[in-house]
């Protein structure tokens, strides 16, 4: 065999070997990435969300422009005077106050913490109101101080008016403590005095609304009311935050007739409508 033919064969063999090596390296990496993606996807599941089925959640916006959606009214409220086992650490203004037991438990957890700080003169002056009670209040108070039936957070069942047996809430230790600490327990001061142009409601230092963590923490940090917070989520689409060593990922999805979202197959998550055509998914990790 001529020398040039011999060397040509050698070069071809070497080139084939290099090509095979490069092909192996290039083709090995994508499968790893694909496996990671497949593994992450396998830990999620698809959840179909239809617009007519989403009518509840802790982040529902209810105001003069967004009424309580059909099916969103509180259905588990009980008369607290008739269920005195729920009344721990507070009193009620009268015998008509109604709240869901789950909201009472959340409130009780919060005021237990307040009592450790020496603040313990709490009362509840209003809770859940049905349409009849709300309309009656609207007739008595007028549009400047009340909303018509269906447009009040009290119809939703996530709000309560908290008072003090010592003084008005704007001056009482109970009011000051809640304004500073309620966010830690998932509650927000719904109508602060510097947000009336946004909420459309005059300052109500007694009106607290449950939204849950981490939402109350973010709203406190950014000085948001609920309207601002929901606009913020809609703009950002996805945010991550850590509250008390717990990591949360919050995602906003616009809802059309048929929307499919990914949620953890085994992990903890919560879904809430915003009552404006979107849903918020909060994933705990």
C-alpha positions as CSV (number, residue, x, y, z in Angstrom):
1,X,0.0,0.0,0.0
2,X,1.3,3.4,-0.9
3,X,2.2,5.6,2.0
4,X,-0.2,8.3,1.1
5,X,-3.1,5.8,1.0
6,X,-2.0,4.4,4.4
7,X,-2.0,7.9,6.0
8,X,-5.3,8.8,4.4
9,X,-6.9,5.7,6.0
10,X,-5.4,6.6,9.4
11,X,-6.7,10.2,9.2
12,X,-10.1,9.0,8.2
13,X,-10.2,6.5,11.1
14,X,-9.0,9.3,13.5
15,X,-11.6,11.7,12.1
16,X,-14.4,9.1,12.6
17,X,-13.3,8.5,16.2
18,X,-13.3,12.2,17.0
19,X,-16.6,12.6,15.3
20,X,-18.0,9.7,17.3
21,X,-16.6,11.2,20.5
22,X,-18.1,14.6,19.8
23,X,-21.4,13.1,18.9
24,X,-21.4,11.2,22.2
25,X,-20.7,14.3,24.2
26,X,-23.2,16.4,22.4
27,X,-25.9,13.8,22.6
28,X,-25.3,12.9,26.3
29,X,-26.1,16.4,27.7
30,X,-29.6,17.0,26.2
31,X,-31.0,13.7,27.6
32,X,-29.9,14.8,31.1
33,X,-31.6,18.1,30.7
34,X,-34.7,16.4,29.2
35,X,-34.7,14.0,32.2
36,X,-34.7,16.9,34.6
37,X,-37.5,18.6,32.7
38,X,-39.4,15.3,32.6
39,X,-38.8,14.8,36.3
40,X,-40.0,18.3,37.2
41,X,-43.1,17.8,35.0
42,X,-43.8,14.4,36.5
43,X,-44.1,16.1,39.9
44,X,-46.8,18.4,38.6
45,X,-50.3,17.7,37.4
46,X,-52.7,19.5,35.1
47,X,-55.7,21.1,36.7
48,X,-58.5,22.3,34.5
49,X,-60.0,25.6,35.6
50,X,-63.2,26.9,34.1
51,X,-64.5,30.4,34.5
52,X,-67.8,29.4,35.9
53,X,-66.3,27.2,38.6
54,X,-63.9,29.6,40.1
55,X,-65.9,31.7,42.6
56,X,-64.1,31.3,46.0
57,X,-60.8,31.7,47.7
58,X,-59.1,34.1,50.2
59,X,-58.1,36.6,47.6
60,X,-61.6,37.3,46.1
61,X,-61.9,41.1,45.5
62,X,-65.3,42.4,46.6
63,X,-66.1,46.1,46.2
64,X,-68.5,48.5,44.5
65,X,-67.3,47.3,41.1
66,X,-67.0,43.5,41.9
67,X,-69.9,41.9,43.7
68,X,-69.7,38.6,45.5
69,X,-69.8,36.0,42.7
70,X,-72.7,33.5,42.7
71,X,-71.7,30.7,45.0
72,X,-69.1,32.8,46.8
73,X,-71.2,33.6,49.8
74,X,-70.3,32.2,53.2
75,X,-72.2,29.1,53.8
76,X,-70.7,27.9,57.1
77,X,-71.4,30.9,59.4
78,X,-72.8,30.2,62.8
79,X,-74.2,32.4,65.5
80,X,-71.3,33.0,68.0
81,X,-73.6,33.6,70.9
82,X,-75.1,30.2,70.4
83,X,-71.7,28.6,70.0
84,X,-69.9,30.1,73.1
85,X,-67.2,27.3,72.8
86,X,-65.8,29.4,70.0
87,X,-65.6,32.6,72.0
88,X,-62.2,32.4,73.5
89,X,-60.5,35.7,74.5
90,X,-63.1,38.0,73.1
91,X,-66.7,39.1,73.4
92,X,-69.4,39.9,70.9
93,X,-71.3,43.2,70.7
94,X,-74.7,41.5,70.4
95,X,-76.4,38.2,70.0
96,X,-76.6,38.4,66.2
97,X,-72.9,38.1,65.3
98,X,-72.1,35.3,62.8
99,X,-68.8,34.0,61.6
100,X,-67.5,30.7,60.2
101,X,-65.7,28.6,62.8
102,X,-62.6,28.5,60.6
103,X,-62.3,32.3,60.6
104,X,-63.0,32.4,64.4
105,X,-60.1,30.0,64.9
106,X,-57.8,32.2,62.9
107,X,-58.9,35.2,64.8
108,X,-58.5,33.5,68.1
109,X,-54.9,32.4,67.2
110,X,-54.1,36.1,66.5
111,X,-55.5,37.5,69.7
112,X,-53.8,34.8,71.8
113,X,-50.6,36.4,70.6
114,X,-51.9,39.8,71.4
115,X,-52.7,38.7,75.0
116,X,-49.0,37.7,75.4
117,X,-48.3,41.4,74.8
118,X,-50.8,42.5,77.3
119,X,-53.5,43.4,74.8
120,X,-56.7,41.6,75.6
121,X,-59.8,43.7,75.4
122,X,-61.2,42.5,72.0
123,X,-64.7,42.4,70.8
124,X,-66.3,41.5,67.5
125,X,-69.0,44.0,66.5
126,X,-69.9,42.5,63.1
127,X,-69.1,39.5,61.0
128,X,-70.9,37.7,58.2
129,X,-74.0,39.5,57.0
130,X,-76.6,38.0,54.6
131,X,-78.2,40.2,52.0
132,X,-81.1,41.2,54.2
133,X,-78.8,42.5,57.0
134,X,-76.6,44.3,54.5
135,X,-79.5,46.1,52.8
136,X,-80.8,47.1,56.2
137,X,-77.4,48.6,57.1
138,X,-77.2,50.3,53.7
139,X,-80.6,52.0,54.2
140,X,-79.5,53.1,57.7
141,X,-76.0,54.3,56.9
142,X,-76.2,55.5,53.3
143,X,-73.8,55.0,50.4
144,X,-71.0,57.0,52.1
145,X,-70.6,54.5,54.9
146,X,-72.0,51.2,53.6
147,X,-72.3,49.1,50.4
148,X,-75.4,47.5,49.0
149,X,-76.1,43.8,49.5
150,X,-73.7,41.7,47.4
151,X,-71.0,44.3,47.2
152,X,-69.8,44.1,50.8
153,X,-66.9,42.0,52.1
154,X,-69.2,41.1,55.0
155,X,-71.4,39.1,52.5
156,X,-68.3,37.1,51.6
157,X,-67.6,35.9,55.1
158,X,-63.9,36.7,55.2
159,X,-64.1,40.0,57.1
160,X,-65.0,41.1,60.6
161,X,-65.3,44.3,62.5
162,X,-63.0,44.2,65.5
163,X,-63.5,46.6,68.5
164,X,-62.1,47.2,71.9
165,X,-63.8,47.5,75.2
166,X,-61.3,50.3,76.2
167,X,-61.6,52.9,73.4
168,X,-62.2,53.5,69.7
169,X,-59.9,51.3,67.5
170,X,-58.0,54.3,66.2
171,X,-56.8,54.9,69.7
172,X,-57.1,51.6,71.6
173,X,-54.2,49.3,72.2
174,X,-56.1,46.6,70.4
175,X,-56.3,48.7,67.2
176,X,-52.7,49.6,67.4
177,X,-51.6,46.1,68.0
178,X,-53.6,44.7,65.0
179,X,-52.4,47.4,62.7
180,X,-48.8,46.4,63.5
181,X,-49.2,42.6,63.8
182,X,-52.3,41.3,62.0
183,X,-50.3,40.5,58.8
184,X,-48.4,37.8,60.7
185,X,-51.6,35.8,61.0
186,X,-53.0,36.4,57.5
187,X,-55.2,39.4,58.2
188,X,-55.0,42.9,56.7
189,X,-56.5,46.2,57.6
190,X,-58.8,46.5,54.6
191,X,-59.5,50.2,54.6
192,X,-56.6,52.3,55.8
193,X,-56.9,56.1,55.9
194,X,-54.3,56.7,53.2
195,X,-55.9,54.4,50.6
196,X,-59.5,55.8,50.3
197,X,-58.9,56.9,46.7
198,X,-58.1,53.3,45.8
199,X,-60.7,51.4,47.9
200,X,-63.5,53.9,47.6
201,X,-64.2,53.4,51.3
202,X,-63.5,55.8,54.1
203,X,-61.0,54.8,56.8
204,X,-62.2,51.9,58.9
205,X,-59.6,51.0,61.6
206,X,-61.9,48.2,62.8
207,X,-62.4,46.3,59.5
208,X,-60.0,43.4,59.0
209,X,-60.0,40.9,56.2
210,X,-58.4,37.5,56.0
211,X,-56.2,36.8,52.9
212,X,-53.7,34.4,54.4
213,X,-50.0,34.1,54.3
214,X,-47.8,34.9,52.4
215,X,-50.2,37.5,50.8
216,X,-50.7,39.5,54.0
217,X,-46.9,39.7,54.5
218,X,-46.3,41.0,50.9
219,X,-49.1,43.5,51.2
220,X,-47.7,44.8,54.5
221,X,-44.1,45.1,53.1
222,X,-45.3,47.0,50.0
223,X,-48.0,49.0,51.7
224,X,-50.6,47.5,49.3
225,X,-54.4,47.2,49.7
226,X,-56.0,44.2,48.1
227,X,-56.8,46.1,44.8
228,X,-53.1,47.1,44.5
229,X,-51.9,43.6,45.4
230,X,-54.0,41.9,42.8
231,X,-52.8,44.3,40.1
232,X,-49.3,43.6,41.2
233,X,-49.7,39.9,40.7
234,X,-51.3,40.3,37.4
235,X,-48.4,42.4,36.2
236,X,-45.6,40.1,37.6
237,X,-47.3,36.8,36.7
238,X,-45.0,34.9,39.1
239,X,-43.2,35.9,42.3
240,X,-41.3,34.0,45.0
241,X,-41.1,35.0,48.6
242,X,-39.9,33.6,52.0
243,X,-42.0,34.2,55.1
244,X,-40.8,32.7,58.4
245,X,-38.6,30.2,56.7
246,X,-41.4,29.0,54.4
247,X,-40.9,29.5,50.6
248,X,-43.9,30.4,48.5
249,X,-44.3,30.7,44.7
250,X,-47.3,32.7,43.7
251,X,-48.5,32.6,40.1
252,X,-51.3,34.5,38.3
253,X,-53.3,32.9,35.4
254,X,-56.0,34.6,33.3
255,X,-59.0,32.3,33.0
256,X,-60.7,31.8,29.7
257,X,-63.5,29.3,29.1
258,X,-61.0,26.4,29.5
259,X,-57.7,27.1,31.2
260,X,-55.3,24.4,32.3
261,X,-52.7,25.1,35.0
262,X,-49.9,23.1,36.5
263,X,-50.0,22.4,40.2
264,X,-47.9,20.1,42.4
265,X,-49.0,16.4,42.2
266,X,-48.2,15.8,45.8
267,X,-47.2,19.2,47.3
268,X,-49.3,21.7,49.1
269,X,-51.0,24.5,47.1
270,X,-53.9,26.9,47.3
271,X,-56.0,28.4,44.5
272,X,-58.1,31.5,44.7
273,X,-60.0,33.5,42.2
274,X,-59.4,37.3,42.1
275,X,-63.0,37.9,41.0
276,X,-61.7,39.8,38.0
277,X,-61.1,37.0,35.5
278,X,-58.0,35.4,37.0
279,X,-56.8,32.8,39.5
280,X,-53.9,32.9,41.8
281,X,-52.0,29.7,42.6
282,X,-49.9,29.7,45.8
283,X,-47.4,26.8,46.0
284,X,-45.7,25.9,49.3
285,X,-42.2,24.5,49.0
